[in-house]
Amino acid sequence: MRIAHRHIALPLLSLCLLSVLVFAGCRKGGEDGAGPSVGRRQFLSMGTAPVGGAFPVVGGAIAEVLNDHKGEIDWKVQAKGTKGSQENIRRLQQGELELALSNAAITYFAVRGGGTWDKEYDMRAIATLAPNVAMFITRSDSGIKKIADLTGKRVIIGPAGAGFEMFVRPLVEAHGVAWDSFTQLNAPQSGAVDQLGDGSADAAFLGGAVPTGSITQAASTFDVFFVPLEPEVREKLIADYSFFHPATVPAGTYKGLDTDYSGLNVGSMHLITSADQDEELIYAVTKTIWENRAEIAAKHPAGKAINEKNVARDTGTPYHPGALRFYQEAGILPGSASSESSATSGEAAAGEAPSDEATGEPAAAPAAKE
């Protein structure tokens, strides 16, 4: 009897082991493995930002369109509210998110371990989206007429923890203003307008899509002065940092803006992922976004930035191989869109003239080259 039991037990044990191996292999090729599995549900979380800004709305629009157009990969995309770019990057690195929106300037420093980042983060771009055109504004009676006048003043540089200092700091320092020479205040854009209005702040750095609601609100509440950028400094910032791009705000956009304002896109909104995300998945995500860009634009104006001139534009973060492959196949990959090497250099590609983010026209050549 003992021998009979032994003969039965061994085949049963082998069958159990085989079942375990097959199940593990299925999981590796499916949701919990390195790559997507055709026909299996893929849950993709997309980090956005707190309610009130553009990130949650744009992220929601992208998620809706992806869910409406499933390909061979049966994904379910959920846009999740977060604290914004910095949290999104950390959570992508930790594998808690698969996709995220971020400010290109903040991602630029993250991949280099610069700015306020404690290490290099392996982020990759999928698509460059809408520009973030920002500027310093002040009350007309503040006495502030140029960036250098910010010294000794109370200046709002953005919400606490948002990482705005990563693009505000190089901007003011390039104008000769030491980062610790003025009092830095934190506030959301609506709160910044209130503080300017009641005199508890002297200047504020505000922006976003043009026109920006907070600047429109400020200009309708009190007389606003739009602090200009020094032309030569603006050109140098564009040359030194690939996330800075020229942006002209047309006269009349805001009450009191009587001439065109030569400003900056200080870091486009862009869709990012981690470097180790599966290439086939990101290829499919990129392809679906591109082919259904009109639907995204119908849900939010930022979707209009998904176009041939902008979507694969270099902002200093390397593109994911899956995204690069699609853009190459679609014939919309500009010479400036970079691979791994772009993470080590902030220089603009030789011979390229940056285009104006607001008008879509080529920017004027630097004075030194005319």
HELIX and SHEET records of a PDB file:
HELIX    1   1 ARG A    2  GLY A   29  1                                  28    
HELIX    2   2 ALA A   54  ASP A   68  1                                  15    
HELIX    3   3 SER A   85  GLN A   93  1                                   9    
HELIX    4   4 ALA A  104  ARG A  112  1                                   9    
HELIX    5   5 ILE A  147  LEU A  150  5                                   4    
HELIX    6   6 GLU A  165  ALA A  174  1                                  10    
HELIX    7   7 GLN A  189  ASP A  198  1                                  10    
HELIX    8   8 GLY A  213  THR A  221  1                                   9    
HELIX    9   9 PRO A  231  ASP A  240  1                                  10    
HELIX   10  10 GLU A  279  GLU A  291  1                                  13    
HELIX   11  11 ARG A  293  LYS A  299  1                                   7    
HELIX   12  12 PRO A  301  ALA A  305  5                                   5    
HELIX   13  13 PRO A  321  ALA A  330  1                                  10    
HELIX   14  14 GLU A  340  THR A  344  5                                   5    
HELIX   15  15 ALA A  367  LYS A  369  5                                   3    
SHEET    1   A 5 ASP A  74  LYS A  80  0                                        
SHEET    2   A 5 ARG A  41  GLY A  47  1                                        
SHEET    3   A 5 LEU A  99  ASN A 103  1                                        
SHEET    4   A 5 MET A 269  SER A 274 -1                                        
SHEET    5   A 5 MET A 123  THR A 128 -1                                        
SHEET    1   B 5 THR A 183  LEU A 185  0                                        
SHEET    2   B 5 ARG A 154  ILE A 156  1                                        
SHEET    3   B 5 ALA A 203  GLY A 208  1                                        
SHEET    4   B 5 VAL A 133  ARG A 139 -1                                        
SHEET    5   B 5 VAL A 224  PHE A 226 -1                                        
SHEET    1   C 6 THR A 183  LEU A 185  0                                        
SHEET    2   C 6 ARG A 154  ILE A 156  1                                        
SHEET    3   C 6 ALA A 203  GLY A 208  1                                        
SHEET    4   C 6 VAL A 133  ARG A 139 -1                                        
SHEET    5   C 6 TYR A 261  ASN A 265 -1                                        
SHEET    6   C 6 HIS A 245  VAL A 249 -1                                        
END                                                                             
